[in-house]
Amino acid sequence: MTLLFALAVAIGLLAVVATWLFLGPLAAFQMQVWQAFVAWASFFHNGGKTDGLVKTVVCMSFGALVGMGSVLLIGQLGMLGGLAAPVAVGLGAALIVLAAHVPFLSTIPSSVYGFASVAGLILLGKDMTPTAAILPTILSIAVGAGFGWASEQLAGKLTKSA
């Protein structure tokens, strides 16, 4: 079996499992399947394997924490009126880029994915405060990255068995 076909089978099957988990048992924890899929994609964007898993979880979680902080900062910048949110987001984005000097935070896109994931949950979540959004976001990131790793492993076994 070709690697692309093996990945299609592995990702397709595991996407069924992931979606069932997030819409079923994990729904009580406010974990989000869309955040998991972003982390899953980030896993492959980061080259897969253990390194891709670590980069995804670390950078996306960092980005989520920066995103939470940026949303909290908006209230503190209220004197700026309509510029409060843009300034807070700009400061968060600058922090993510500056943090990339630290080797384990060097994957800027994954940090941005984490920022967007927590911001999306805050903006879309019903009465979701920034501090309430961070734990389900980080858990969703970890589970999604785990599904990325599992799909890579399964595809590898399918490729070898052919």
N, C-alpha and C positions, 0 to 999 in steps of 0.2 A: 504494500500500500504506500502510495506517495505521502510525503510529509504533509503536504497541503490537504490532501483528502483525510489523512489521519487527524489533523487538527480540526477539520470541519466536523468530523464525527465526534471527537472528544469534546470540543467546545459546544456543539449542538446538544449532546446528551447532558453535559454538566450545566448548561444554561437552563434546561428543564428543571434539574434538581435545585439550582440556585433560586430560580424564580419561585418554585414551590416553597422553599424554605423561607424566603423573605416575605412572601404573601401569606404564609401560614405561621409556623412556629415562631419565627423571628419578628413578626409584625408587632407582637406585644412589647418588644423592646424599641420600637420606632426605628428599627434599622431599615435602610433603603436599598432596594435592589439596583436602582440606577447608580447609586454611589459605588456599589460593589462592581458593577460593570465598568465604571470609569477606572477603578483600581485594577480590575482584570486587564483592561487595555493598557494601563500604565505598566503592569508587570511585563508585558511583551515589548512595550516601548523601551523599557529599561534593559532589554536583552534577555529576559527570562532567567531561569536558573535561580540559585540562591541569591546572587547579587541583585537580580531584578526584583525579587521578593523583598529583600531588605530595603533597597532604594525606594520602592513603592510605598511600603508601610511607613518608613521614616519620613520621607519627603512629603507624602500626602498628609500624614498626621501633623507635621510641622506647618504645612500650608493651611490646614484646617484650624490650627491654633491661632495662626496669624489672622485668618479670616474672622474667627470669633472675636479676637482682639480689635480688629478694624470695625466690626459692627458695634462693639461696645464703645469704641472711641467716637462714633457718630454722635452719641448723646452728649459727650463732653465737648464736642465742637459745635454745639447748637448755635453759638453766636455767629457762626458762619452762614447760617440760613441754608439755602439750597446748595451751598458748596460743602456742607459738612460731610455728606456721604462720599462725594468725589475725592475730597482731600483724605478722608480716612482710608479709602481704597487705594489711593495713590501712595500713601505712607506704607500700607501693608505690602503693596507690590514692590516698593523700593526695599523694604526689609527682606523680602524673599530673595531678591537679586543680590543684596549685600551678603546675606547668609550663605550664598553659594560659594563663598570663599572657604567655608568649612567643607571639607571633602564629603562627609556623609549627607550634606544638604545641597550638593552641587547639581542635582537634577532639577533645574528650575521649572520645567514644564510639569513635573509631578507635584511640586509644591503648589503650583497654580491650580492644578486639578483639585487638590485638597481644599484650597481657599474657595474655589467655586462650589465644591461639594457642600461645605458647611453653609456658605452663603445661600445656596439654593434651598437647602433644607430650612433655613431660618425664614427666607422669603416665602417659601411655599407651604411651610408647616403651619398647621392651625395652632395659633398661640405658642409657637416655638421660640423660646428665648435663646440667645446665643449660648448661654451656659447649659441649657437643656439639650441643645443640638449637638454639642461636641462629642459626647460619649457615643451616641448612636452612629455618628459620622465615622469616628475612629474605628468602632467595631465593624461597620460596614466595609471600610477600607481594608481592614485585616482579613475579613472573610473573603472579600473579592480578590485580594492578592493571593489568598490561599487557593481559590478556584483557578486562578491563572496558573499557579504552580501545578495543581492537580491536572489541569488540561494538558499542560506540557508533558507531564509524566505519562499520562494515558496515551497521548499521541505518540510518544517515544516507544511505548510498548506495542502499539498498533503497527508502527512502522517496522519494528524489528520482527514482528510475527509474520510479516508478508514474505 
